[in-house]
């Protein structure tokens, strides 16, 4: 058993009947058995995975709302928090959601100006899937009494 294993309990395959005959009670008791699952570790990644567009002949929007984006201020090293909104019309490929999550997570310990990181996210998504159009908006939380909203667009 590794130190990363989790112990959880699941219902046993058999039920056991117990009786309190002197009280006129008979009940089914479900017995619990431990089972073990190995924790899956995920790490931040700059790799965006893709999959084929299921409807390449039709224009439709795919929108992601990512409210937990974090990067570091390149001047102070303090964390900057933002909501990243990605809205695109796919062409031949679509972005796989978990890889997008890990990609955004990869910025957590990187210093980046708001304008630079929003443009980089747009550039990386365009490089991965070549969408018909895309808009990436970074809504950065208050810093020094000022909020920043950066909107980047790209069309074929």
PyMOL commands that set and color helices and strands:
alter all, ss='L'
color gray80, all
select helices_A, chain A and resi 21-23+97-105+114-129
alter helices_A, ss='H'
color red, helices_A
select strands_A, chain A and resi 5-20+25-38+50-52+61-72+79-89+93-95+133-143+146-155
alter strands_A, ss='S'
color yellow, strands_A
deselect
rebuild
show_as cartoon
